[in-house]
Amino acid sequence: MPRAAFEALERRRDELWAQGLDPYDPVNLANGLANDEEDEDESEDDEPSETTPEEALRMKTIATFRSLLSIDQGAAYALYDDQAIRDLDSLRDLDDKMIDAVCLAIIKPGRDMTGHPFPILSQARLKLTAFWARHLRRTSRELDDWLEVEWAQIKALAPQKDLEDNYRDSKAPPTPELTLDQATAAANFAHMRNYLRKCRSLTSGLPLDHVIRVKLRGPYDEPNTEEADPPPFGDPLSPYVSFDDEMVARAPILHANLTVAQLGQDNETLEMKGPFEPSFVTDSAIVYDILHTVWGKSSWWTHCKSFDKTKNGRQAFRTLHAQLLGGEKVVSSGSAIMQKIQSLKYEGDKTRFTFDRYVQCHVEQHNLHRDLEEHGVDPLSEELKILWFEQGIKTTAMDPVKASILTQKSSYTTFQAIQDAYVDYYRKVALTDPAKTRQIATVRAGRRTGTQQRSSNGQGQGNNARSRGVFTKEELDGCHIVNKDYSKKEYKKLTSLQKMKLWILRNPGKTPGEGPTRKDNRDRSSVASTSTASTGKRTREADDDMDAEEDGEAQGNNSSWGRNRDNPAVAGRQRPKPET
């Protein structure tokens, strides 16, 4: 159909609608189109007919559709007149599948034997507009006039819609393995909240942790409230850090049609009786199943048996929380965390406790304490965090950074600033300091033996043992090896120098060759075995023989084994094996 003819057809429909006639009746359309030429000759000075409020609202809605969806007038008329999409409620009822069907119906020819184009881009815009309308309800927001909305406000929700669409097509995250006890209750409840934040309602798209939020009432459930409603996420003054954060804080739990008298009831009554939003009831049942899967075998779950029929996940979580962290228990948990922080000590890097680990322990305890703040525990001040952090550092290696902080106190008023200063200094020192060898000139590989401990002055043959496995400090400093766990096959390929350097890295502050020898270990085993009555005598005899053999070889003394080792009769005799 030519463009001019199409525009004439649309004008005639508007005229028939204003006259109360059927705008799709072929006879009415034909009569009007036949008189178009005569109408053009008539004077344009005639006064326009009065427009009713309903007709004005209709025309404004159609104009909004054309602007937001980038569709022509015919498709906008069909969307309003034929499909009855006229307000926010009708938009909220549309999901993506229904929108596909609506657009297909508009594209197909109707009673006037003409269809209306509805481009793919316009269909995507309609889906996002319907999602925006639902998001207003999920965040308990009301608009004075939704027809004044601009496309930029709706487009900002596109990433959130993609996120929720992708969640429907993916598997839910596996349920965590958490325990319930007094010592780790705060941490486990925090882990459960984080897990529920990752799970979404399949009906409303809300993160499931809105079910267990602390505050029951929504923004419009407080009677006689005079506080200003905070702006939505995206506004520079918004207190929310994400769309999910806003939804969790503002999602309706109580039914929207509660009377003023019902809202005037205390929170505990509303917690037990409601009435609740239908979507919340569905989500609460899902949360109950998750809690039962994770903690159903715990002895604490006995307190939640009364919710088996109603499957009230919110009540189950609140009950467990009250049992473990309610009243004085939450105060005790906060005190235990503070005691844990004060007990942390750093005395230099050890194999499993470096300065990085010391910092992590402080941050972990700070986070656990912060989880208790919403339940009445006073927050930790920055001054206390800094004081306990610096008091726990017991090594003089950090004295330079301590002195730097003291000279610039005004720049270090937060724990984060103090932490960054120490970590930066630690990084520089750890990268530039050589391996710790106690300033010794040489280091001998392996343990000391009897022949290595004796000189050549008649107390044993040295066999030139000191020339083997001896490394200078310069050699050790020049050896570069990664401090990691090596397999047996990899460790065998290392040189003696690399093995010694690896030992020094794993034993900071220790000097090689000063530990107990194998003979020392055998001596201790021999003494311990004397208490065994059944094999004591033979074991002592065997140990005496073994000691005599080593003493004779290493020291050249007058032991029986040393005297007779050159005797063929004695040398050919096998040493007796101790019985076990």
Secondary structure, DSSP 8 states (H G I E B T S, - for coil): --HHHHHHHHHHHHHHHHTTS-TT-HHHHHHHHHTHHHHHHS-TTS------HHHHHHHHHHHHHHHHHT--HHHHHIIIIIS---SHHHHHT--HHHHHHHHHHHHS--TTS------HHHHHHHHHHHHHHHHHHHTT---S-GGG--HHHHHTTHHHHHHHHHHHTS-----------TTTHHHHHHHHHHHHHH-B-TTT--BGGGTT-S--S-TT-STT--------TTSTT---SSHHHHHHHH---B-TT--HHHHTS-HHHHHHH--B-HHHHHHHHHHHHHHHHHHTTSGGGGGGGGGTTT--HHHHHHHHHHHHHSTHHHHHHHHHHHHHHHH--B-S--SS--HHHHHHHHHHHHHHHHHHHTTT-----HHHHHHHHHHTB--GGGHHHHHHHHHTGGG--SHHHHHHHHHHHHHHHHHHS----TT-SEEE-S---HHHHS-SSSS---TTGGGSSEEEHHHHHH-----S---HHHHHTS-HHHHHHHHHHHSTT--TT-S--HHHHHHHHHHHHTT-TTTHHHHHHHHHHHHHHHHHHHH----HHHHHTT-HHHHTS-------
